[in-house]
Amino acid sequence: MSALKEQFLNGEIILIDKPLDWTSFQVVNKIRWLIRSTFGIKKIKVGHAGTLDPLASGLLILCTGKMTKSIEQFMGQEKEYTGTFTLGSTTPSYDLETEIDNTFPTDHITEELLQATLNQFVGTIDQYPPVFSALKKDGKRLYEFAREGIEVEIPARKVNIRSFELTQKAIPKVDFKVICSKGTYIRSLANDYGKALNSGAHLSALRRTRIGEFNIEQAISIEDFEKQIKK
């Protein structure tokens, strides 16, 4: 048995830079298939520590073998994101998964207003998850209700935003960097920030750059992972 094969079976952490348009589940399936087919393994556990939406890229922690027992621990760690909010328009999903449903004025938005409003969202806040999310209510995922046009009451959740800064401002686009707790929806932050500006906003780009002590710089593409294990 090769040393690498044994490592995967015993338990490895794999840091993948998830590409756009892939679901986290597709990445897990691809990595599992690559390990199984390369080493002739019939069965191996592979799981991810925290979903990234298909429209987001960046750090995805995968665990194999016995390391899958540590998934919960990784999921609970602080996360860092960068991305772009588009001001002046909203979508039902709060991101680009759905079409723009409303537009709002942005003429009144100044740099001072952007900064002052941003400060409301630092610290422990109440946040409503998006209706287009995989959270469950009465055994059914919220996005299933949303697609059927059924309104459901979603309770607010406490989340912690340790840091929220705008890195570039070219209205209607603003780039941001956020450091936050587990369970924070950046899509909801975009929507709430837009409302607080007396306008609207949706998330138009998102990249996860850190989970706990793991950074995006340590992650590799799926293609590079394939090359490495086939060497």
Z-matrix of the N, CA and C atoms (Angstrom, degrees):
N
C 1 1.476
C 2 1.528 1 109.02
N 3 1.337 2 116.30 1 130.38
C 4 1.460 3 118.33 2 179.94
C 5 1.525 4 110.03 3 -69.05
N 6 1.338 5 114.62 4 152.73
C 7 1.473 6 120.27 5 -178.94
C 8 1.522 7 110.38 6 -59.75
N 9 1.340 8 116.88 7 -39.06
C 10 1.465 9 121.12 8 -177.74
C 11 1.526 10 111.31 9 -66.88
N 12 1.337 11 115.11 10 -41.20
C 13 1.474 12 120.31 11 178.14
C 14 1.522 13 109.75 12 -60.21
N 15 1.321 14 115.44 13 -43.83
C 16 1.472 15 120.87 14 179.92
C 17 1.530 16 110.85 15 -63.79
N 18 1.336 17 115.79 16 -39.97
C 19 1.480 18 120.48 17 178.61
C 20 1.530 19 110.95 18 -59.22
N 21 1.338 20 115.76 19 -45.90
C 22 1.470 21 119.46 20 -179.47
C 23 1.524 22 111.31 21 -63.63
N 24 1.333 23 116.77 22 -41.32
C 25 1.465 24 120.62 23 -179.46
C 26 1.527 25 111.09 24 -67.94
N 27 1.338 26 116.37 25 -40.16
C 28 1.468 27 120.13 26 -179.69
C 29 1.524 28 111.64 27 -71.46
N 30 1.323 29 115.80 28 -32.74
C 31 1.465 30 118.54 29 179.22
C 32 1.508 31 112.57 30 133.61
N 33 1.329 32 115.29 31 113.78
C 34 1.463 33 122.22 32 179.71
C 35 1.524 34 109.87 33 -127.67
N 36 1.327 35 115.89 34 154.83
C 37 1.466 36 121.63 35 170.60
C 38 1.526 37 105.99 36 -105.23
N 39 1.328 38 116.41 37 126.40
C 40 1.465 39 121.43 38 178.73
C 41 1.525 40 107.75 39 -117.24
N 42 1.315 41 116.49 40 125.07
C 43 1.471 42 121.06 41 179.49
C 44 1.519 43 108.87 42 -101.91
N 45 1.328 44 115.62 43 113.25
C 46 1.466 45 121.19 44 -177.05
C 47 1.526 46 109.95 45 -111.19
N 48 1.330 47 115.71 46 139.88
C 49 1.461 48 121.72 47 172.00
C 50 1.535 49 105.39 48 -90.57
N 51 1.335 50 115.88 49 98.60
C 52 1.463 51 120.46 50 -174.43
C 53 1.531 52 110.48 51 -67.28
N 54 1.341 53 116.35 52 128.90
C 55 1.471 54 117.83 53 177.76
C 56 1.535 55 111.26 54 -78.22
N 57 1.312 56 116.30 55 162.35
C 58 1.461 57 122.12 56 175.19
C 59 1.527 58 109.87 57 -62.14
N 60 1.316 59 115.51 58 150.66
C 61 1.471 60 124.42 59 175.26
C 62 1.533 61 114.61 60 73.72
N 63 1.315 62 117.86 61 -0.34
C 64 1.464 63 120.21 62 172.92
C 65 1.528 64 107.91 63 -96.07
N 66 1.336 65 116.90 64 141.63
C 67 1.465 66 118.96 65 169.58
C 68 1.523 67 106.99 66 -82.96
N 69 1.321 68 116.13 67 159.06
C 70 1.471 69 120.38 68 177.76
C 71 1.529 70 109.74 69 -62.41
N 72 1.322 71 115.93 70 -34.88
C 73 1.462 72 122.59 71 180.00
C 74 1.541 73 110.44 72 -64.72
N 75 1.341 74 116.58 73 -39.38
C 76 1.475 75 120.30 74 178.29
C 77 1.533 76 110.82 75 -64.45
N 78 1.334 77 116.35 76 -37.97
C 79 1.474 78 120.26 77 178.42
C 80 1.529 79 109.51 78 -63.82
N 81 1.341 80 116.69 79 -46.02
C 82 1.479 81 121.11 80 178.77
C 83 1.532 82 109.94 81 -58.33
N 84 1.328 83 116.62 82 -46.51
C 85 1.470 84 120.74 83 -179.36
C 86 1.525 85 111.96 84 -61.14
N 87 1.334 86 115.92 85 -42.11
C 88 1.468 87 120.87 86 -178.50
C 89 1.535 88 110.80 87 -65.69
N 90 1.331 89 116.26 88 -45.80
C 91 1.480 90 120.48 89 -179.20
C 92 1.533 91 110.27 90 -65.52
N 93 1.348 92 115.92 91 -42.20
C 94 1.476 93 119.63 92 178.23
C 95 1.524 94 110.29 93 -60.22
N 96 1.346 95 116.00 94 -44.46
C 97 1.468 96 120.91 95 -179.48
C 98 1.528 97 110.61 96 -63.80
N 99 1.343 98 117.23 97 -41.57
C 100 1.475 99 120.70 98 179.80
C 101 1.531 100 111.28 99 -62.22
N 102 1.339 101 116.30 100 -42.91
C 103 1.473 102 120.45 101 179.99
C 104 1.532 103 109.96 102 -65.91
N 105 1.333 104 115.93 103 -46.82
C 106 1.469 105 120.09 104 -177.86
C 107 1.528 106 111.34 105 -63.21
N 108 1.336 107 116.98 106 -46.28
C 109 1.467 108 119.77 107 -175.61
C 110 1.535 109 111.75 108 -72.77
N 111 1.331 110 117.33 109 -34.39
C 112 1.473 111 120.12 110 -179.09
C 113 1.531 112 111.56 111 -70.33
N 114 1.331 113 116.31 112 -40.74
C 115 1.476 114 119.86 113 -173.98
C 116 1.531 115 113.81 114 -106.29
N 117 1.336 116 116.66 115 3.58
C 118 1.466 117 119.62 116 179.14
C 119 1.524 118 112.63 117 63.70
N 120 1.324 119 115.71 118 39.65
C 121 1.474 120 120.66 119 179.71
C 122 1.532 121 108.05 120 -95.53
N 123 1.333 122 116.35 121 130.26
C 124 1.474 123 118.74 122 -179.26
C 125 1.518 124 111.19 123 -73.88
N 126 1.317 125 116.18 124 -41.09
C 127 1.464 126 119.01 125 -174.10
C 128 1.524 127 109.83 126 -142.97
N 129 1.323 128 116.00 127 131.35
C 130 1.468 129 120.62 128 174.34
C 131 1.523 130 108.80 129 -148.88
N 132 1.315 131 115.48 130 138.34
C 133 1.467 132 120.10 131 178.55
C 134 1.524 133 109.08 132 -80.17
N 135 1.335 134 115.90 133 130.93
C 136 1.476 135 121.48 134 172.78
C 137 1.527 136 106.85 135 -139.30
N 138 1.323 137 116.38 136 130.78
C 139 1.469 138 120.28 137 178.36
C 140 1.518 139 110.30 138 -142.82
N 141 1.336 140 116.63 139 162.35
C 142 1.469 141 119.61 140 178.56
C 143 1.525 142 110.27 141 -110.66
N 144 1.332 143 114.92 142 152.53
C 145 1.472 144 120.80 143 -177.28
C 146 1.523 145 110.19 144 -104.65
N 147 1.335 146 116.40 145 68.04
C 148 1.471 147 119.60 146 176.95
C 149 1.502 148 112.94 147 114.80
N 150 1.327 149 115.80 148 113.87
C 151 1.470 150 123.32 149 -177.72
C 152 1.524 151 112.69 150 -64.87
N 153 1.314 152 114.25 151 144.80
C 154 1.468 153 121.91 152 167.50
C 155 1.518 154 105.85 153 -119.41
N 156 1.320 155 117.48 154 132.80
C 157 1.468 156 121.08 155 179.04
C 158 1.530 157 110.44 156 -60.49
N 159 1.342 158 117.24 157 153.75
C 160 1.475 159 119.56 158 177.35
C 161 1.530 160 112.96 159 -55.12
N 162 1.345 161 117.35 160 -33.33
C 163 1.472 162 120.54 161 -177.81
C 164 1.531 163 112.91 162 -83.19
N 165 1.332 164 116.92 163 4.71
C 166 1.472 165 121.18 164 177.07
C 167 1.521 166 108.86 165 -112.06
N 168 1.330 167 115.45 166 150.35
C 169 1.469 168 120.23 167 174.57
C 170 1.524 169 107.83 168 -117.23
N 171 1.321 170 115.23 169 174.65
C 172 1.466 171 118.42 170 172.16
C 173 1.510 172 115.22 171 117.52
N 174 1.314 173 114.12 172 -159.51
C 175 1.461 174 122.23 173 -167.18
C 176 1.526 175 113.65 174 -67.33
N 177 1.327 176 113.80 175 123.61
C 178 1.468 177 121.83 176 174.03
C 179 1.526 178 106.53 177 -127.64
N 180 1.339 179 116.13 178 121.31
C 181 1.476 180 120.32 179 178.19
C 182 1.525 181 107.88 180 -90.19
N 183 1.333 182 115.44 181 122.93
C 184 1.463 183 120.96 182 174.66
C 185 1.517 184 109.11 183 -110.58
N 186 1.311 185 116.51 184 141.78
C 187 1.458 186 121.74 185 177.60
C 188 1.518 187 109.05 186 -122.33
N 189 1.341 188 115.91 187 140.46
C 190 1.469 189 120.08 188 177.36
C 191 1.529 190 109.43 189 -116.45
N 192 1.338 191 114.65 190 161.50
C 193 1.470 192 120.59 191 174.27
C 194 1.510 193 113.47 192 50.41
N 195 1.331 194 115.10 193 -131.59
C 196 1.476 195 120.87 194 -175.61
C 197 1.533 196 113.05 195 -69.32
N 198 1.341 197 116.56 196 -19.06
C 199 1.480 198 119.32 197 179.02
C 200 1.531 199 111.47 198 -68.36
N 201 1.346 200 117.37 199 -15.68
C 202 1.475 201 118.97 200 179.19
C 203 1.533 202 110.43 201 -62.16
N 204 1.335 203 116.92 202 -19.95
C 205 1.479 204 120.32 203 177.17
C 206 1.525 205 111.50 204 -69.00
N 207 1.332 206 117.74 205 -16.98
C 208 1.471 207 121.67 206 -178.98
C 209 1.529 208 112.74 207 -93.11
N 210 1.333 209 117.11 208 0.09
C 211 1.476 210 120.85 209 -175.48
C 212 1.533 211 112.26 210 -55.46
N 213 1.330 212 116.75 211 -46.95
C 214 1.478 213 120.37 212 -178.96
C 215 1.519 214 111.61 213 -57.72
N 216 1.329 215 114.91 214 -40.45
C 217 1.473 216 121.07 215 -178.69
C 218 1.540 217 110.55 216 -62.45
N 219 1.349 218 116.33 217 -43.01
C 220 1.470 219 120.18 218 178.72
C 221 1.526 220 110.92 219 -67.92
N 222 1.329 221 116.35 220 -38.29
C 223 1.469 222 120.68 221 -177.62
C 224 1.521 223 111.87 222 -63.03
N 225 1.318 224 115.98 223 -29.18
C 226 1.459 225 120.62 224 -177.62
C 227 1.520 226 114.61 225 -79.69
N 228 1.336 227 116.71 226 -6.08
C 229 1.467 228 119.31 227 -174.20
C 230 1.534 229 112.90 228 -82.16
N 231 1.325 230 114.07 229 160.42
C 232 1.469 231 121.91 230 -179.84
C 233 1.528 232 110.63 231 -62.91
N 234 1.337 233 115.61 232 146.15
C 235 1.461 234 119.89 233 -178.37
C 236 1.535 235 110.97 234 -125.20
N 237 1.322 236 113.94 235 152.47
C 238 1.476 237 119.58 236 177.93
C 239 1.532 238 108.49 237 -126.19
N 240 1.328 239 114.71 238 135.42
C 241 1.463 240 120.98 239 -179.17
C 242 1.522 241 110.58 240 -131.05
N 243 1.325 242 115.91 241 150.64
C 244 1.463 243 121.70 242 167.30
C 245 1.527 244 106.86 243 -126.04
N 246 1.327 245 116.41 244 158.90
C 247 1.457 246 117.89 245 179.80
C 248 1.509 247 111.91 246 170.91
N 249 1.328 248 114.70 247 -161.71
C 250 1.467 249 121.76 248 -176.12
C 251 1.519 250 110.78 249 -135.77
N 252 1.331 251 115.73 250 134.32
C 253 1.462 252 122.12 251 168.54
C 254 1.526 253 106.90 252 -102.26
N 255 1.321 254 116.86 253 139.95
C 256 1.464 255 121.20 254 170.62
C 257 1.526 256 107.31 255 -104.67
N 258 1.324 257 116.15 256 117.92
C 259 1.466 258 121.71 257 -177.96
C 260 1.528 259 110.03 258 -85.49
N 261 1.341 260 115.09 259 155.69
C 262 1.458 261 120.27 260 174.34
C 263 1.510 262 115.38 261 91.12
N 264 1.331 263 117.23 262 0.00
C 265 1.477 264 119.39 263 177.40
C 266 1.520 265 110.26 264 -153.94
N 267 1.334 266 115.48 265 149.97
C 268 1.471 267 121.07 266 179.72
C 269 1.526 268 109.83 267 -124.43
N 270 1.322 269 115.40 268 160.73
C 271 1.468 270 121.57 269 172.34
C 272 1.530 271 107.24 270 -132.10
N 273 1.346 272 118.57 271 155.11
C 274 1.467 273 120.54 272 -179.74
C 275 1.530 274 113.44 273 -59.23
N 276 1.342 275 116.99 274 -31.04
C 277 1.473 276 120.35 275 -178.77
C 278 1.526 277 112.41 276 -91.76
N 279 1.336 278 116.66 277 -2.64
C 280 1.469 279 125.01 278 -177.50
C 281 1.529 280 112.85 279 70.11
N 282 1.351 281 116.61 280 5.64
C 283 1.476 282 119.90 281 176.53
C 284 1.526 283 108.08 282 -143.16
N 285 1.333 284 117.66 283 -161.00
C 286 1.463 285 120.63 284 -174.87
C 287 1.522 286 113.96 285 -87.80
N 288 1.334 287 116.95 286 7.92
C 289 1.470 288 119.88 287 179.17
C 290 1.537 289 110.42 288 -67.81
N 291 1.342 290 115.29 289 -29.35
C 292 1.472 291 120.12 290 179.52
C 293 1.533 292 109.43 291 -122.65
N 294 1.317 293 115.20 292 163.04
C 295 1.485 294 121.34 293 -177.47
C 296 1.532 295 111.29 294 -73.78
N 297 1.326 296 116.14 295 157.02
C 298 1.476 297 121.92 296 175.74
C 299 1.529 298 109.28 297 -61.27
N 300 1.339 299 116.72 298 129.88
C 301 1.474 300 120.08 299 -179.80
C 302 1.532 301 112.77 300 -109.94
N 303 1.340 302 117.43 301 -20.95
C 304 1.462 303 120.29 302 179.82
C 305 1.520 304 110.39 303 -146.74
N 306 1.338 305 115.79 304 146.72
C 307 1.470 306 119.50 305 174.05
C 308 1.525 307 109.33 306 -122.39
N 309 1.320 308 115.54 307 152.95
C 310 1.473 309 122.29 308 -173.62
C 311 1.521 310 109.45 309 -139.50
N 312 1.349 311 116.74 310 155.54
C 313 1.472 312 119.09 311 177.16
C 314 1.539 313 111.89 312 -68.80
N 315 1.318 314 114.79 313 150.25
C 316 1.480 315 120.04 314 176.45
C 317 1.531 316 111.20 315 -126.88
N 318 1.352 317 116.79 316 0.76
C 319 1.481 318 120.90 317 -176.19
C 320 1.531 319 112.72 318 -57.24
N 321 1.324 320 115.92 319 -30.83
C 322 1.473 321 120.15 320 -175.64
C 323 1.530 322 112.73 321 -82.60
N 324 1.328 323 117.44 322 -6.67
C 325 1.471 324 119.83 323 -173.62
C 326 1.532 325 110.01 324 -83.15
N 327 1.321 326 115.08 325 116.64
C 328 1.472 327 121.71 326 178.06
C 329 1.527 328 108.78 327 -110.32
N 330 1.328 329 116.21 328 169.28
C 331 1.481 330 120.31 329 176.87
C 332 1.521 331 110.03 330 -60.14
N 333 1.349 332 115.75 331 -37.99
C 334 1.475 333 120.64 332 -178.90
C 335 1.529 334 110.13 333 -64.57
N 336 1.349 335 116.76 334 -42.24
C 337 1.468 336 121.04 335 179.66
C 338 1.535 337 110.33 336 -66.27
N 339 1.320 338 116.10 337 -41.40
C 340 1.477 339 120.31 338 178.26
C 341 1.529 340 110.47 339 -56.58
N 342 1.333 341 115.91 340 -46.54
C 343 1.470 342 121.36 341 -177.15
C 344 1.524 343 111.93 342 -69.86
N 345 1.336 344 116.07 343 -46.08
C 346 1.473 345 120.19 344 -177.77
C 347 1.526 346 110.93 345 -62.68
N 348 1.322 347 116.42 346 -39.55
C 349 1.466 348 121.67 347 -178.97
C 350 1.527 349 111.00 348 -69.74
N 351 1.308 350 115.29 349 -38.87
C 352 1.467 351 122.07 350 179.81
C 353 1.536 352 111.62 351 -56.70
N 354 1.340 353 116.15 352 -37.80
C 355 1.472 354 120.35 353 -176.97
C 356 1.531 355 113.28 354 -63.47
N 357 1.351 356 116.67 355 -23.21
C 358 1.477 357 120.31 356 177.97
C 359 1.527 358 112.11 357 -64.44
N 360 1.333 359 115.99 358 -20.88
C 361 1.467 360 120.08 359 -172.00
C 362 1.526 361 113.66 360 -102.53
N 363 1.320 362 116.99 361 8.31
C 364 1.472 363 119.80 362 179.49
C 365 1.521 364 108.69 363 -97.62
N 366 1.350 365 115.47 364 134.57
C 367 1.463 366 120.83 365 -177.75
C 368 1.517 367 110.04 366 107.78
N 369 1.342 368 116.97 367 -159.61
C 370 1.463 369 120.66 368 179.05
C 371 1.523 370 108.73 369 -85.32
N 372 1.331 371 115.62 370 122.85
C 373 1.471 372 120.74 371 -177.17
C 374 1.531 373 109.81 372 -129.43
N 375 1.337 374 115.22 373 161.01
C 376 1.471 375 120.86 374 171.47
C 377 1.513 376 107.55 375 -89.39
N 378 1.336 377 116.07 376 130.95
C 379 1.462 378 119.46 377 -179.13
C 380 1.527 379 109.96 378 -132.84
N 381 1.336 380 115.72 379 135.60
C 382 1.463 381 120.87 380 175.07
C 383 1.521 382 108.92 381 -93.80
N 384 1.335 383 117.93 382 122.85
C 385 1.466 384 119.04 383 177.34
C 386 1.532 385 110.57 384 -62.36
N 387 1.340 386 118.01 385 153.81
C 388 1.469 387 120.12 386 179.00
C 389 1.529 388 110.55 387 -65.80
N 390 1.341 389 116.51 388 149.18
C 391 1.472 390 118.90 389 176.36
C 392 1.527 391 109.79 390 -66.88
N 393 1.324 392 116.92 391 -29.50
C 394 1.469 393 120.24 392 174.85
C 395 1.536 394 108.59 393 -88.37
N 396 1.337 395 116.38 394 71.28
C 397 1.470 396 119.39 395 176.91
C 398 1.522 397 108.60 396 -139.84
N 399 1.336 398 115.37 397 167.25
C 400 1.470 399 120.44 398 -175.71
C 401 1.528 400 112.64 399 -86.98
N 402 1.330 401 117.08 400 4.42
C 403 1.473 402 119.64 401 176.94
C 404 1.522 403 109.23 402 -62.36
N 405 1.335 404 115.17 403 150.33
C 406 1.465 405 118.73 404 -176.93
C 407 1.523 406 112.49 405 -104.97
N 408 1.331 407 115.40 406 144.41
C 409 1.463 408 122.46 407 171.47
C 410 1.524 409 105.98 408 -136.17
N 411 1.324 410 116.46 409 126.82
C 412 1.476 411 121.76 410 -177.17
C 413 1.530 412 111.55 411 51.78
N 414 1.335 413 115.45 412 39.82
C 415 1.468 414 120.88 413 175.51
C 416 1.521 415 115.21 414 76.29
N 417 1.341 416 116.85 415 7.65
C 418 1.465 417 120.48 416 -178.41
C 419 1.522 418 109.11 417 -125.30
N 420 1.329 419 117.15 418 142.13
C 421 1.464 420 120.23 419 -178.75
C 422 1.532 421 110.17 420 -71.97
N 423 1.356 422 115.20 421 143.74
C 424 1.471 423 120.04 422 -176.25
C 425 1.529 424 112.29 423 -58.33
N 426 1.357 425 116.98 424 -37.65
C 427 1.465 426 118.35 425 -177.47
C 428 1.535 427 111.77 426 -66.30
N 429 1.345 428 116.38 427 -23.44
C 430 1.475 429 119.00 428 177.28
C 431 1.531 430 110.22 429 -69.32
N 432 1.351 431 116.15 430 -42.09
C 433 1.474 432 120.29 431 174.77
C 434 1.533 433 109.85 432 -60.92
N 435 1.361 434 114.87 433 -45.59
C 436 1.470 435 120.80 434 -176.16
C 437 1.530 436 110.99 435 -60.30
N 438 1.341 437 116.59 436 -43.00
C 439 1.467 438 120.17 437 -178.24
C 440 1.535 439 111.87 438 -68.98
N 441 1.333 440 115.18 439 -25.31
C 442 1.474 441 119.46 440 177.99
C 443 1.534 442 111.34 441 -87.86
N 444 1.336 443 116.22 442 -1.61
C 445 1.458 444 120.52 443 179.74
C 446 1.520 445 113.39 444 73.99
N 447 1.338 446 116.60 445 20.81
C 448 1.470 447 120.95 446 179.69
C 449 1.525 448 108.92 447 -94.28
N 450 1.334 449 116.43 448 125.18
C 451 1.467 450 120.34 449 178.86
C 452 1.523 451 109.65 450 -82.81
N 453 1.316 452 116.25 451 131.85
C 454 1.470 453 120.28 452 177.06
C 455 1.520 454 108.84 453 -127.53
N 456 1.314 455 115.63 454 149.19
C 457 1.464 456 119.77 455 177.50
C 458 1.519 457 108.70 456 -84.32
N 459 1.321 458 114.69 457 125.87
C 460 1.465 459 119.58 458 179.45
C 461 1.523 460 107.46 459 -114.15
N 462 1.335 461 117.91 460 121.73
C 463 1.466 462 118.25 461 179.09
C 464 1.527 463 111.56 462 -70.28
N 465 1.328 464 115.79 463 148.97
C 466 1.473 465 120.67 464 176.74
C 467 1.519 466 108.80 465 -70.94
N 468 1.329 467 115.97 466 153.58
C 469 1.462 468 121.11 467 176.90
C 470 1.517 469 108.91 468 -124.64
N 471 1.321 470 115.63 469 148.26
C 472 1.471 471 120.19 470 176.55
C 473 1.525 472 108.44 471 -81.46
N 474 1.311 473 116.31 472 126.69
C 475 1.467 474 121.17 473 174.09
C 476 1.523 475 107.78 474 -130.92
N 477 1.325 476 115.38 475 159.93
C 478 1.463 477 118.34 476 -179.92
C 479 1.522 478 110.37 477 -117.34
N 480 1.325 479 115.56 478 125.34
C 481 1.464 480 121.00 479 176.32
C 482 1.530 481 106.75 480 -109.88
N 483 1.321 482 114.56 481 106.05
C 484 1.476 483 119.47 482 -174.91
C 485 1.520 484 110.92 483 -76.06
N 486 1.346 485 115.13 484 -33.11
C 487 1.468 486 118.70 485 -177.85
C 488 1.526 487 108.81 486 -151.31
N 489 1.336 488 115.78 487 137.83
C 490 1.464 489 121.71 488 179.17
C 491 1.528 490 106.36 489 -145.29
N 492 1.317 491 116.08 490 111.82
C 493 1.471 492 118.64 491 -179.40
C 494 1.524 493 110.92 492 -134.72
N 495 1.324 494 115.23 493 151.00
C 496 1.462 495 120.92 494 175.07
C 497 1.518 496 107.52 495 -96.90
N 498 1.322 497 116.84 496 125.12
C 499 1.465 498 121.04 497 -175.00
C 500 1.530 499 112.08 498 -97.27
N 501 1.345 500 115.38 499 -20.58
C 502 1.468 501 119.25 500 176.19
C 503 1.524 502 108.23 501 -154.71
N 504 1.332 503 116.23 502 138.39
C 505 1.466 504 120.56 503 -178.49
C 506 1.521 505 109.04 504 -126.18
N 507 1.327 506 115.57 505 110.19
C 508 1.473 507 120.67 506 174.97
C 509 1.530 508 105.41 507 -138.10
N 510 1.351 509 114.78 508 72.27
C 511 1.467 510 121.66 509 -172.79
C 512 1.537 511 109.76 510 -48.43
N 513 1.344 512 119.47 511 131.04
C 514 1.464 513 126.72 512 15.69
C 515 1.533 514 116.19 513 -85.40
N 516 1.338 515 118.64 514 -0.33
C 517 1.469 516 119.57 515 179.91
C 518 1.524 517 110.24 516 -96.19
N 519 1.342 518 115.92 517 134.15
C 520 1.473 519 119.57 518 170.86
C 521 1.525 520 108.20 519 -131.88
N 522 1.325 521 115.62 520 131.16
C 523 1.471 522 121.05 521 177.05
C 524 1.519 523 109.16 522 -90.99
N 525 1.324 524 116.52 523 145.66
C 526 1.465 525 120.76 524 -175.45
C 527 1.522 526 111.84 525 -137.44
N 528 1.338 527 113.17 526 165.36
C 529 1.471 528 121.58 527 169.87
C 530 1.529 529 106.04 528 -137.12
N 531 1.326 530 116.39 529 128.72
C 532 1.467 531 121.56 530 -177.05
C 533 1.525 532 109.71 531 -129.31
N 534 1.331 533 115.68 532 135.68
C 535 1.477 534 121.57 533 171.34
C 536 1.518 535 105.77 534 -116.04
N 537 1.334 536 117.03 535 123.54
C 538 1.467 537 119.56 536 -170.22
C 539 1.532 538 112.79 537 -147.43
N 540 1.327 539 113.64 538 170.28
C 541 1.467 540 121.09 539 -179.73
C 542 1.529 541 110.50 540 -83.01
N 543 1.314 542 114.32 541 168.76
C 544 1.465 543 122.54 542 172.62
C 545 1.532 544 108.82 543 -54.64
N 546 1.338 545 116.48 544 143.04
C 547 1.462 546 119.82 545 174.62
C 548 1.511 547 115.17 546 87.68
N 549 1.345 548 117.20 547 -0.81
C 550 1.469 549 119.98 548 178.80
C 551 1.528 550 108.94 549 -80.36
N 552 1.320 551 115.79 550 131.40
C 553 1.469 552 120.78 551 175.17
C 554 1.524 553 108.60 552 -100.74
N 555 1.335 554 116.35 553 115.16
C 556 1.465 555 120.16 554 179.57
C 557 1.533 556 109.70 555 -68.65
N 558 1.324 557 117.44 556 -29.09
C 559 1.471 558 121.22 557 175.32
C 560 1.526 559 110.67 558 -61.64
N 561 1.336 560 115.53 559 -43.24
C 562 1.473 561 119.79 560 178.61
C 563 1.522 562 110.62 561 -66.55
N 564 1.338 563 115.97 562 -37.16
C 565 1.465 564 120.17 563 177.87
C 566 1.533 565 109.48 564 -61.35
N 567 1.336 566 117.01 565 -42.21
C 568 1.471 567 121.41 566 178.27
C 569 1.526 568 110.17 567 -59.66
N 570 1.323 569 116.23 568 -48.10
C 571 1.460 570 121.48 569 -177.78
C 572 1.536 571 111.21 570 -63.59
N 573 1.334 572 115.86 571 -44.91
C 574 1.475 573 120.35 572 -178.74
C 575 1.534 574 111.52 573 -67.65
N 576 1.317 575 115.49 574 -38.25
C 577 1.473 576 120.25 575 179.17
C 578 1.536 577 109.82 576 -63.94
N 579 1.325 578 116.56 577 -43.08
C 580 1.464 579 120.94 578 178.07
C 581 1.519 580 112.01 579 -59.47
N 582 1.351 581 115.87 580 -44.03
C 583 1.473 582 120.83 581 178.59
C 584 1.526 583 110.53 582 -62.22
N 585 1.336 584 115.94 583 -44.10
C 586 1.464 585 120.79 584 -177.44
C 587 1.534 586 111.72 585 -65.49
N 588 1.327 587 116.29 586 -22.29
C 589 1.471 588 121.22 587 176.90
C 590 1.537 589 111.36 588 -85.54
N 591 1.353 590 116.36 589 5.81
C 592 1.475 591 121.83 590 -173.25
C 593 1.530 592 110.92 591 57.28
N 594 1.310 593 114.22 592 39.57
C 595 1.463 594 121.71 593 177.70
C 596 1.526 595 106.27 594 -144.23
N 597 1.298 596 116.99 595 -140.06
C 598 1.460 597 122.31 596 175.10
C 599 1.511 598 107.45 597 -147.77
N 600 1.336 599 117.29 598 164.84
C 601 1.470 600 119.92 599 176.41
C 602 1.521 601 108.92 600 -159.94
N 603 1.312 602 114.34 601 153.55
C 604 1.469 603 119.36 602 171.02
C 605 1.532 604 108.83 603 -139.83
N 606 1.309 605 114.62 604 160.38
C 607 1.461 606 121.55 605 -178.93
C 608 1.524 607 108.77 606 -81.68
N 609 1.337 608 116.65 607 121.84
C 610 1.466 609 118.54 608 -177.94
C 611 1.530 610 113.59 609 -112.61
N 612 1.337 611 117.65 610 -8.33
C 613 1.470 612 121.19 611 172.94
C 614 1.522 613 107.85 612 -159.11
N 615 1.346 614 116.04 613 142.86
C 616 1.469 615 119.94 614 179.40
C 617 1.517 616 110.21 615 -148.91
N 618 1.327 617 114.68 616 136.25
C 619 1.472 618 121.47 617 176.92
C 620 1.526 619 108.12 618 -139.05
N 621 1.338 620 116.41 619 128.40
C 622 1.475 621 119.82 620 176.33
C 623 1.528 622 107.67 621 -89.64
N 624 1.328 623 115.41 622 123.39
C 625 1.465 624 120.00 623 -173.26
C 626 1.533 625 113.65 624 -108.66
N 627 1.337 626 116.36 625 -13.86
C 628 1.474 627 118.15 626 179.69
C 629 1.525 628 110.84 627 -157.95
N 630 1.344 629 115.59 628 145.29
C 631 1.470 630 123.19 629 168.68
C 632 1.527 631 105.26 630 -134.19
N 633 1.330 632 116.81 631 113.16
C 634 1.470 633 119.66 632 -177.84
C 635 1.514 634 110.26 633 56.64
N 636 1.338 635 116.27 634 -123.38
C 637 1.481 636 120.38 635 -178.02
C 638 1.533 637 112.44 636 -90.54
N 639 1.334 638 117.42 637 -2.09
C 640 1.469 639 120.50 638 -177.67
C 641 1.530 640 110.75 639 -93.01
N 642 1.338 641 115.93 640 129.58
C 643 1.466 642 122.45 641 -177.47
C 644 1.521 643 111.67 642 -110.93
N 645 1.319 644 116.02 643 155.28
C 646 1.467 645 121.41 644 178.58
C 647 1.540 646 111.27 645 -59.73
N 648 1.338 647 117.07 646 -29.13
C 649 1.481 648 120.33 647 179.62
C 650 1.533 649 111.49 648 -62.26
N 651 1.339 650 116.58 649 -23.63
C 652 1.469 651 120.32 650 -179.71
C 653 1.525 652 112.29 651 -86.43
N 654 1.337 653 116.63 652 -10.47
C 655 1.470 654 121.13 653 -174.82
C 656 1.529 655 111.13 654 -84.98
N 657 1.336 656 115.14 655 156.90
C 658 1.467 657 120.49 656 177.84
C 659 1.526 658 109.38 657 -126.28
N 660 1.321 659 115.10 658 160.98
C 661 1.469 660 119.48 659 178.21
C 662 1.532 661 109.05 660 -75.61
N 663 1.321 662 116.26 661 164.32
C 664 1.469 663 121.25 662 177.75
C 665 1.532 664 109.12 663 -61.94
N 666 1.339 665 116.52 664 -39.31
C 667 1.477 666 121.14 665 -179.79
C 668 1.524 667 110.93 666 -62.58
N 669 1.354 668 116.41 667 -42.57
C 670 1.468 669 119.77 668 -179.94
C 671 1.528 670 110.99 669 -68.75
N 672 1.318 671 117.17 670 -35.08
C 673 1.477 672 120.36 671 176.84
C 674 1.542 673 108.71 672 -61.74
N 675 1.322 674 115.65 673 -44.04
C 676 1.471 675 120.01 674 -179.87
C 677 1.531 676 110.81 675 -61.16
N 678 1.352 677 116.32 676 -44.07
C 679 1.484 678 119.90 677 179.65
C 680 1.521 679 110.52 678 -62.34
N 681 1.356 680 116.03 679 -43.14
C 682 1.470 681 120.24 680 -176.94
C 683 1.521 682 112.29 681 -62.21
N 684 1.340 683 117.24 682 -44.42
C 685 1.474 684 117.11 683 -175.76
C 686 1.517 685 113.01 684 -78.65
N 687 1.342 686 116.40 685 -17.41
C 688 1.473 687 118.48 686 -179.37
C 689 1.520 688 112.75 687 -91.80
N 690 1.348 689 115.78 688 -2.81
C 691 1.466 690 119.31 689 179.10
C 692 1.522 691 110.12 690 -66.21
